[in-house]
Amino acid sequence: MRKQTKLVAALSATALLAIGASAVTFAAGWNNSTGEWQYLDNDGNAVTDAWRKSGDYWFYLGSDGNMAKNEVVQNNDDYYFVNGDGAMVTNQWVSFDESTEDGNDKRWMYFDSTGKAYRDKNDKLTVSDIKTINGKKYLFDQEGKMLYGWLGEDSALVTGDDAWTTAKYYYGGFDDGSAQHGWVQLTVNDNGEDSTAWFYFDDNGKVSRDKKKTINGQTYYFDEKGRMIEDWSTATKASGSYFNAKPTTSDSVVYVNGDGGARKNQWIWAVPAESYLPKDFENDSASWWYADNSGKVVTDKLKKIKGKVYAFDKYGRMISGLATSYNGRNEFTNASGIGDDDFQDLTGDVFLKQVAASTKIYYFSGDGEKDGSRKTGYQKVDFDDDTYEMYFNNSGEAANNYVSKIKKYANKGIILKANNDDSNYGVIKVDSANVKKLGDNNGVVYFDGSVSFANNDYVLVNTAGTVQTGKVNLKDSNDAYYSTDKDGKVLYSGYKKLYTVQNNDHPNFVYSYNGKNYYTE
């Protein structure tokens, strides 16, 4: 803040003596016989509209020949100021009263070492018009008056409550006027309401607007009005603005800390902006998000983070639990399409029917866990009716058909096995042309005596889902017997035990396998 002591310095006694009363004794020179100081030429005429020097000081003679005092003097295209003693001031601020548009009644001018006022000689504000005084930068209008407040491209003061939304520069208050630079917190009026906001100005006072800016190694985002964004923001051009403070689902987004610095390569646990995901905002539903090295929230893709693979939906929310994707790279969703249910809100049977055979299925840890990474191998997965054992390949995709690594069958990741309630053994329908592929009946079926599974392309499994290969007279908990071949296909199912016979003409002959003939009593 400029101090009032900088106003008008009094002319020293030495300067007054430099004019001296003796001047009146000469025909040419200083004369005050009229009561006003004048400068007479050799003919005794008063010099007008000109400067004359006495000692170390310059004095201006007006159009009436009298010495000008305490006023701004225009000489040619330049402005000067003479103090109350008539002496030209140099290297000095001068204030004077003047009614202004914003209601202030004081204006400032600065006069350099030659006595000339700093002023703008162009119609448009340029960097060359900026003057540095005692380490601070100032701007002046064409009449030499210091500019202040919000300034437009033409260096004119921008007035009104919304001046801050359109102005290009900010030069402090009427009693300072220096270019504001670095971080400045200002109170602004936005849609009729006052609020405080942080702005960042370069050394020339130009506001950072509608952009991102790296400051001291940290990235900050500024909206189209110049305010530092303190929450969610768009990071791509939309609706004519690069960094709108109200992101929409069609935009890439960034999340910034309370201090305005954008998160980078970090996890974020946050509720999204109301304009971005209204439902999540209304329900105060927080999600995990991840900001990449540019500060943008990762959306609609797989991303490897610290050696683990994560999936993010089209909004950027980390996927957790069971999720589907047509290609395994993007468009991940854990929404079942049945009301608001996720896949795991369904029963296991409904899940199997709900997901198309061509869809890839993945498991991304438990609901709400920050880990959320893509899982492989055996996983215990909770559905609405029970906890199911599922198996996921090394790629993370849910296994289907016969899985050689574990020697079990899986349907959309769910291990097919006997449930122990119906029986400790059950059968699975397989493709008649390829025993490694599941048939059209993908559930586990149990023998009740009404239908024989022999020679109908059924494979026998136990309660662990392990295929029972090369078995004879394997008895289940319901006293039913099974026999299988080397692939586990059922050769016999019934309540009677099998016996061997040398030939196949026994009246109760059942089947021949590996050179042996089997019959029942």
Secondary structure, DSSP 4 states (H G I P E B T S, - for coil): ---GGGS-PPPPHHHHHHH-GGGGGSSSEEE-TTSS-EEE-TTSPBP-SEEEEETTEEEEE-TTSSBP-SEEEEETTEEEEE-TTSBBP-SEEEEEE---TTS--EEEEEE-TTSPBP---SSS--GGG-EEETTEEE-B-TTSPBP-SEE-TTSPBP-STTHHHH-SEE---TTT-PPP-EEEEEEEEETTEEEEEEEEE-TT-BBP-SEEEEETTEEEEE-TTSPBP-SEEE-S-BTTBSS-SS--TTS-EEEB-TTSBBP-SEEEEEPPPTTT-HHHHHTT--EEEEE-TTSBBP-SEEEEETTEEEEE-TTSPBP-EEEEESSSSS--B-B-SSTT-BGGGS-HHHHHHHS-TTSEEEEESSTT-S--PPP-EEEEEE-SS-EEEEEE-TTSPBP-EEETTTTEEEETTEEP---SSS-SEEEEEB-SS-TTSB-S--SEE---SSS--TTTTEEEEETT-BB--S-SSEE-TTS-EEEE-TT-BEEEEESSPEEEESSS--TTEEEEETTEEEEE-
